[in-house]
Amino acid sequence: MKKQNNLTSLFEPRGVAIIGASHNQEKIGYQIVDNIVQGGYQGGIFPINLKGGKVAGMPAYSSVHEVISDIDIAIIAVPARHVLDSIKSCTKKNIKNIVIITSGFSEIGNIAEEKQIVKIANAADMRVLGPNIFGLYSSKIKLNATFGPQDIKPGHVSIITQSGAIGIAMIGKTKVENVGLANIISVGNKADIDEVDLLEYLTTDENTRAILMYLEGVKGGHKLINTLKAAALKKPVVVIKSGRSARGAAAAASHTGSLAGADEVFDDIIKQCGVIRAETIDQSLQLCRFLASSQIPKGQNTLIITNGGGVGVMAADACEKFGLQLYDDQVDLEKTFEKVVPKFGSFKNPVDITGGASAKMYDQALAAALKNNNINSVICLGCETASFDAEKFADTVRKQDKAYHNLKPITFSIFGGEQVEQGIVDLRKQGTPIYSDVYDAVSCLGALNSFKQNKLLSQNSAIEIEINKSEIRNILNSAKKHKRSFLLAYEAQRIMDLVEVSVPASSIAKSMRQAIEAAGKIGYPIAMKVVSKDIIHKSDAGGLALDLENKQEIIEAHESIMYNCKKHVPNAHIEGVEIAEMIKPGIETIIGARRDPSFGPIVMFGMGGIYVEVMKDVAFRAYPLSRAEIMKMISELKFYPMLLGVRGESEKDIETIINTIVKVGAIITSCPDIADIEINPLVVYDKGEGAKAVDVRILLTTLQETV
Ligand code: ACO
């Protein structure tokens, strides 16, 4: 099956045919032709209607075969039952793209016909956009091939949308919000052209400075990750994904499985790709407008100028959340603002020019910040006070926004009454990044900063390690031979030994006598755990005893474990008990790895122990990973300060955590028979003292669902 990779002909067609161009102004087939004509497209416009005549003032042809000029796009707007024939009629016309507006295919279960359409089109070297879409807009050639609004503001944001209705509404909203569009593309059922193809095109499109994607579902996540990564290095990419609360359908046989809900994984992985996730459509448009028009800051130093302490503190808090670094060279700040800040003001960042600040003082402060090369970006805040003249302030904002434009990013936020709100609306219409909410002003700069940081982070290459695959395969084969869907503890420990992850000393005892002997060899205190393929959650079944100090306690624990487990799972086949070294306390962490249905191999790290699902302090990443990315993953967690050492404690062995994450990721990547690995807890000791994988659980692919 042939496929052109270059979508230039879709975005810069020489001619467009509209099959199903209607004479009836109420119909989609009419509106598309009218939009193309009214939009100012200068290429060939060829309405196709069996009855001929004129559509939206353009002569209609009864078939594409009547058209003698080049057609690069055939838009299909006929009922579903006629689509296949319409496409067949295009196959001999050297048409490059088919854009199918028509609904009634895979979205209602008509999968076979959709597949057939793509097969026929691709065989004739035609790519298919849709079906079930509103069309596309390309500002470069003024092509509005949609049945959405006519009046689209051209600009530098490109939108890819899976939802047609939201996409059409977005076109209107972009106009209101003064967001100029480079392109908007509706992908619908993604029968052929998908987000990956479109991202590849938009990454090289010089008209596109920021990309916004509205996603509902993710197909072929692994390919999407790579394309998103590549795109996000060139241009800011913002994603809105619906279905945030949907949980993965994975059988929750492990914490990793139950914590790896579709949304949690998606959130962390797009972060890993350097993509910015917007919470709402409004926020996404705000971010895109700013990202498409702003300078990239030369450094991390951010300055807040304010006339009110409260909003200054709110902005400073938001800066911390969005990873913006506040410039804090006190000497330099005093020198820069000595002429502007009154004696009772503050030179500390947020620089407080006080409640009596006039527009002139703002002007001077902003000019001074612009001149200082140590300040890389500025957040300017204003609260309406008696001395605050909204009109004059707006003039200053306009003037300074212009002055900053090619030099440094700046955002503004003013908070006040009707006049202030009106001022914001007016300034926004003129393209100024001004918001009534401080948080919005900071989040825009934060997004710009994370775009820059991502570029820096991507310079680190992924860690690659070799593991002893054949030995691991032998262990897996033996488990499969016994029709087990998971490895027994000693088998999982053996795999840890093979990749040099330290586990507590242990041995299997098939009888009470062997248990006593083993405990004597390992040395007290001892932990005892049931060994049974029928019992996964040992503590729930009463199959675990800790801190056994002597022979008598071993005897009692053995008896109670056997009693509890038989009571909890009456038909369980119990092979014996594991006698293990009681390890010294440290910080309990969890490391997991699994094969995600959308994204392929993923790893998880977080706070471990029995409260893992209550605390949910975990982070996910697609594997492989660079050391810097693993460090970022660890440092995002709430319990990270505990790893650095709190209240005089020593720093923990983060290096061992990193190495263990890499090893677990390497196992899942190179052993397709393993579905899920989990170490919980991995007890981490002080720096240089390593960690112990106390409980290791490994689930196998084929039988995982049955666990
Ligand atoms: N060749 C040329 N012209 C044809 C052919 C053909 N094979 N078959 C029909 N026509 C003409 C018809 O004569 C008609 O023109 P006329 O009005 O001048 O007589 C025109 O094409 C349209 O055909 P209709 O049968 O009237 O079809 P209708 O307009 O009712 O519906 C449509 C077609 C719009 C494609 C419909 O089937 C459909 O799928 N609608 C949903 C579209 C949609 O919502 N897509 C998703 C968008 S995203 C979102 O959710 C907003």
Residues whose N, C-alpha, C, O or C-beta is under 5 A from the ligand:
A	BS01	ACO	I19 G20 A21 S22 H23 N24 K27 I28 G29 I48 N49 L50 A77 V78 P79 A80 H82 I101 T102 S103 N132 I133 F134 G164 A165
